[in-house]
Amino acid sequence: MIRATQVEPRDGYHIWLSYSDGTAGEINLSHLAGHGVFKAWNDRKYFEMVHITSYGAIAWENDIELCPDALYMQLTGKSIAEMADTDASFANA
């Protein structure tokens, strides 16, 4: 299974992510900022507390979590079916 290995906050509402298969890149989260629970990101220091949880989610404190698989698909343009194929080949490697 492909897992997020590193996350860093970037300018605006962007994060940089890397994954165990070598995929890495920047994700724009500005479409979420300022809405619902994401209003917490209005505090830049809070946004900068992004981390990977022990179970692999991209998170801020215990309040906000994003699915690392959904972010991986956004980075790569892969579909859910392609993710399943990638997971199977990665497991057999």
N, C-alpha and C positions, 0 to 999 in steps of 0.2 A: 504494500500500500504506500502511495506517495504521501508524504507528510510535510507540513510546513516546518522549516528548520530555523528561519530567522525572520524577524519583522522589525522595521524601523519606521518611525514617523517621519514624514517629509512635509515640505511647505504646503500651505493650504490644507485641504483635507485629503491628503494623499498618504499612502503607506507603501513601503518597499517590502516585498516578500521574496524569500527564496524557498525552494522545495528540495526534497531529497533526491529528485531525479535531475537536478541541475537547473530547472526552470527558475527564472528570477525576473522580477520586473516591478513596476510601479502601478498601483491601483488608485484611481480617483474615486473617493467616497463622498465628494461634495454634494451629490444628489441626495444623500441621507442626512447631511448636517443640518441642524436646526429643526428637525422634525421629531416629534415624540421623544423617545429615550435618547436620541442622538443630539438633543439640545445640550446635553452635557459636554459635547465637543466644543461648544462656544468658549469654554475655558481651555485655552491652549495647553496648559499644564496637564489637564486631564487627558486630552487627546494624545499627548506625548507619552502617556503611561501604557501604551499598547504593548501587549506581550502575547506569547503563545502559552496556553494553559497546559497542564500536565496531560490532558486528553486531546490536545491538538487544536483547540479552537483559537481564533484570533480574538483577543478580549481586552477590555478596559475595566479594571477593577473586577467586581463580581456583578456588574450591572449590564454590560453590553458584550455580546459575543457575535461573531460572524463565522459562517461556515467556511473552513479553509478549502473545501472541495469546490464550492461555488466561486471563490476567489481564484482558484487554480483554473477553472473553466473560463473565467473572464480573462485571465492572463493569456491563456493558450488558444482560446476560441474552440476548445474541444466540447463535444456533446457528452451527455451522461453515458451513452453507449460507448463512446470512444474512451471515456474515463475507465469504464469497466474493463475494456480491452487492455488499456495501459496498465491497470492494476494487475491483471492476470499475467501480462508479459513481465512486469517488474517483479512479481512474486516468483516467476520461473527462472529469472536471470541468476 
